[in-house]
Amino acid sequence: MAFDINMIKEVYARYPERIEAARKVVGKPLTLTEKILYAHLSEGAASQAYSRGVSYVDFQPDRVAMQDATAQMALLQFMQAGKSQAAVPSTVHCDHLIQAEVGAVTDLAKANDKNKEVYDFLSSVSNKYGIGFWKPGAGIIHQVVLENYAFPGGMMIGTDSHTPNAGGLGMVAIGVGGADACDVMAGLPWELKFPKLIGVNLTGKLSGWTAAKDVILKVAGILTVKGGTGAIVEYFGDGARSLSATGKGTICNMGAEIGATTSIFGYDEKSAAYLEGTGRADIAALANGIAAHLTGDDEVYANPEKYFDQVIEINLSELEPHVNGPFTPDLAWPISKFAAAVKENGWPAKLDVGLIGSCTNSSYEDISRAASLAQQAVDKKLVAKSEYTITPGSEQVRFTVDRDGFLDTFGQMGGVVLANACGPCIGQWARHGADKQEKNSIITSFNRNFAKRADGNPNTHAFVASPEIVTALAIAGDLTFNPLTDTLTNEDGQQVKLEEPRGLELPTLGFAVEDAGYQAPAEDGSKVTVSVSPTSDRLQLLESFKAWEGTDLKGLKLLIKAKGKCTTDHISMAGPWLRFRGHLDNISNNMLIGAVNAFNDQTNKVKNQLTGEFGEVPATQRAYKAAGIGSIVVGDENYGEGSSREHAAMEPRFLGVRAILVKSFARIHETNLKKQGMLALTFANPSDYELVKEDDSIDIVGLTSFAPDKQLQVVLHHADGTSDTINVNHTYNQGQIEWFKAGSALNLIKEGL
C-alpha cells in the first residue's frame, strides 16, 4: 500500500534541470501543465517545443491504476506481452462490479460470491506481475489513489475516464484504454497528442451553500461536453488556493465531462495539509523543496491570455450552487433558475431519490457537510421525503465518518449506506421498479447523467449537484425547492429553514481504518499461476487480431449510421454487461445496442444487407463476419465520449468492423480504436454524413499509401447504382499506422520480443 518514496525522489530530482531546459526550448514562461509534461518526456523527446493539439509526444508516466471492470481486459492483454513484471508501480481496484441494492454489508457479500472468479483472477494476476491489489470494499479507485498514491508533479495513467481526480493534488492524471496501460506496464513510452491549454482563473472564496462541485458544474455549462477535448484545464488564482485538496479533486474528476484530457491544480498549503493528513508528510516535505516547480510561473498567471489557448474567469464569491441536467452533464442551471426550468420543461418535480458519494464527491469534507444538513433535519423534525443513499469513497473514509457519528446521523434521517464502490454512478444499481420505465427524477452528486446510465430507465431524469444540494432536495422531496430561500413544513406543522451546511476539510482526530483492503504482490511472482477456465463465461484468453491484408478495403457493408449522441455507454453498455468485461466474445453481444439508427430512429434494429431483414446490431454484424464481409460504422459528433472502456473499440474489431467514420471523436475512444488496429476516420466535410445511405456498400481507398496528414477516400456505392466519393481525414502518425498494419499495437509489442 505504501507509496514509492524513492520513485518520487527520482521524479523531483530531475525537475529543476528539465524545467530549465524546457524554458530554453520553449522560449517563454511555463504553465504548470507544461512543466509536468516536459519533466515526463521520454528519453530523446526533450529537444523541441511541441505544437499544442498537433504533435504526438512520447511520455513516461510514473504510475498505472486500473479499476476491475477495465483491468480484466488490460491484464489479459498484458499477459500476452511476455513481461515478467510491470515496469512501473501499478494497482488494481475492485470497485465497479459491486451492485447496489440493499446496503453495504449485504451487497458486498453478494458481490464477493457472484464475482469470485473475476476477483480471484485479478488477485492472482496482480500477485504474479508485481501489481498492488485493492480488494472489493476497499473503495473507489480515484478516492483510493488520491489518499495513497497521487503526488504533486507526478504523471499517472488510469483505465478509467475519471483518473483526472488526482489532479486535485497537482498530478497530470489521464484516463486511457487498457492497451495504453499495457504498453506502459510493459516499459514502453506512452503517446499523447500535446494538449492545448485552458486556464481557469478562480477569484474570491466559496461560502454558504456553494461547494467546489459548483465550479465544475459552471465550467461544464460554459465549455459543454466537448469544449475541453484535446486540452488540459489548469486552475489557478487566489480562489484555487482557497479550495481543499479533495474539493480540487472533485473539480478535476468531473473535467472528464467536458472532454478534457485532464485537469490540474498547483501545489499549495491545502495540498500539503492533505498529504500530511493522509500519512504522507514526507512527500509534502519533498514537494515543499521544489514548490516553485509545482505551480505555473508568475508571469503566466499575471497575463494568462498570453500563455493559455483559452481563459475562463470565475468569481467564487459570486458563484451560485448549480444543478446540471437532465440527460447531459453540461446543461447547467443556477439554483435560482432551476425551479423555473423544472416547471417550464415539464420535468418531474417530485424527487424520488437523492444519492451522494461516488468517486467525485465522497471525501470527509463532502460527507461532513452533508451530515450537517441531515442533523438539521433530525433536529428540526423534518422527515426526508425522498429515498437517500450514501456511497463512501473508500474504507478509510467510511471508517472515519462512522467513528465520527455521521453515518448514524444519516441513518436517523432515513439514509442507507451503500458499499465503498461505484454502484449507481455506473449503472450498478438494482433499483426496484426501474423496469417499469416510469417517468421520474433523481439527483446525485455523481459526474454523469446520460439516459439509462444509473438505473436502465430511459425516463429517469437524472440531475447532478453537490452533496449539500442533493441532501437538501432529498429532505424536501421536491426539485423546485431552493434551500437558500425556501422553508419546509416539519412534523409539528412549523415552517423551518435549513441553515448553511458546515463541515471539515480533514477529520480533527485524523483518519482511521482497521483494514484498508490492500494486498501486496508476491516478491517472486514466477511461481504464481494465473488460472482462466476455458469454459468460463466471464473470462476468456485473448487471441491476436489479424494483420492488415495490405490492400484497400472494398465492399464493406454499412452496419449502422448512428444518430446524435453516441457515448461509450451506447457502444458498450455497463450495468448487467459488466460481468462480461473479461470475455470479449460474450460482451460483444452488447455492441452498439444503445446507438440510435439514423434511418429508423430506433435502437438495436439495423438492416442486414445479406437478407434484407432487420435485426439486432451484434447479430447482424456476426452474420457479416460469418460471411467474411467487413463493415463500417458511421457516427455523429464527439463519438465515443464518456468512459475509457476499450471494449467499445475491441468489440467492433473482434466482430469484423473495419472502420469507424464520424464527424468527430472523443479523445480516449479514438486512441482505443487505433490501438486495436481499427481505422478511426472523420469526414473532411461533416455534411457528407448525409450522403451515407442504408444499403450502401463502401470502399476505403488509399490505404496502400497510408501516411500521416494524407487524406483517404471513401466511396459510397448506393443501391440505385450511383456512387459518391468523399475525402476523409485521420490523425494517425507513422507509429500508429504501424499499429494498423500489424493488426494492433499489442501485436507490435509481441513482434519486438
Buried (B, 14 or more C-beta within 10 A) or exposed (E): BEBBEEBBEEBBEEBEEBBEBBBEEBEEBBBBBBBBBBBBBBEEBBEEBBEBBEBBBBBBBBBBBBBBBBBBBBBBBBBBBEBEBBBBBBBBBBBBBBBBBBEBEEBBBBBBEBBEBBBEBBBBBBBBBBBBBBBBBBBBBBBBBBBBBBBBBBBBBBBBBBBBBBBBBBBBBBBBBBBBBBBBBBBBBBBBBBBBBBBBBBBBBBEEBBBBBBBBBBBBBBBBBBBBBBBBBBBBBEBBBBBBBBBBBBBBBBBBBBBBBBBBBBBBEBBBBBBBBBBBEBBBEBBBEBBEBBBBBEEBBEEBEEBBBBBBEBEBEEBBBBBBBBBBBBBBBBBEBBBEBBEEEEBBBEBBBBBBBBBBBBBBBBBBBBBBBBBBBBEBEBEBBBBBBBBBBBBBBBBBBBBBEBBBBBBEBBBBBBBBBBBBBBBBBBBEEBEEBEEBBBBBBBBBBBBBBBBBBEBBBBBBBBBBBBBBBBBBBBBBBBBBEBEBEBEEEEEBEBEBBEBBBBBEEEBEBEEBBBBEBBEEBEEBEBEBEEEBEBBBBBEEBEBBEEEBBEEBBBBBBBBEBBBBBBBBBBBEBBBBBBBBEBBBBBBBBBBBBBBEEEBBBBBBBEEEEBBBBBEBBBBBBEEEBBBBBBBBBBBBBBBBBBBBBBBBBBBBBBBBBBBBBBBBBBBBBBBBBBBBBBBBEEEBBEBBBBBBBBBBBBBEEBEEEEBBBBBBBBEEEEBBEBEBEBBBBEBBBBBBBBBBBBBBBEEEE
